């Protein structure tokens, strides 16, 4: 059984129907939890490396008690207006928000402008009061270190934005027919995501950010390696709970008594995409049904659960190895590329995906990228090994 929203969860488990809970989708909840866990792990590791002096610290001038500037009110004004504008609309359009939250929040057709102006005034007044309270007759100027860990939330935000863009881009390359939806349907921004596309674009964005901020790139990416895998594992729970289509091929073999059903085969009843025949009638011996119920005609491999366990284990391994490899900058991220590639190749063997020709080989896009990941990880690891070996000799 799938629970696309907390409304479904409480309704099915407890018989409680709370319309407001339709706003909270389980997929989004686990993705958000993944980012929270990732931020926590990344910050801890960055702080550990900072204490070891592995980041060359830069200093910036910070002025305390500086005079009030009206430009400081721009952001709280915009934020207050957006919150007020959409909050009443959420209550008035509970069904629309519950079914298509992204489409609702990106639409100009729903909301209350007057409430937006009221909340904006409250935000601006509070910010004005706070800034005036901090003013001093003689502002103090101090030199403070710029710590990489202070950018943790910003790094994860950059990762999220670039990840969504890259995920959609790579998914469109794999399914060109869906490219048009990116411009006509805002909700498609969070559907059909490609994890490797997101990872590659996020990696490039963080690389550029680290270069501009002059943060040691190797140590930053080493810090991110275990954080990403564990965050990814948590996010995959959302795929399983909501039933977003990231499942495997049919699995109808008899289940051993010692294995729980959810780990063997799952029919994804009440899945969020309302799918019952993802194989387009190609399941041998099965008729093409009318999709009047969101339940697969045959149970499939619950690949999101498998990825949850695999990514969690691999992330834990990297976390346990991080101290031993601390002074071999880049070694941890090279292992990450190898592990991520192997994990996805294994999963692709039982996932529903289209194959294409890559240099004469019939592979899915994820299999091809996984091979590149493994080769890149091996190449980077080899370079690091010889670099530090040569350094130790000299």
PyMOL commands that set and color helices and strands:
alter all, ss='L'
color gray80, all
select helices_A, chain A and resi 6-14+19-23+26-51+70-92+94-99+101-105+113-134+148-174+176-178+181-184+186-190+195-213+217-242+261-264+303-321+331-348+365-393
alter helices_A, ss='H'
color red, helices_A
select strands_A, chain A and resi 58-64+140-146+355-358+361-364
alter strands_A, ss='S'
color yellow, strands_A
deselect
rebuild
show_as cartoon
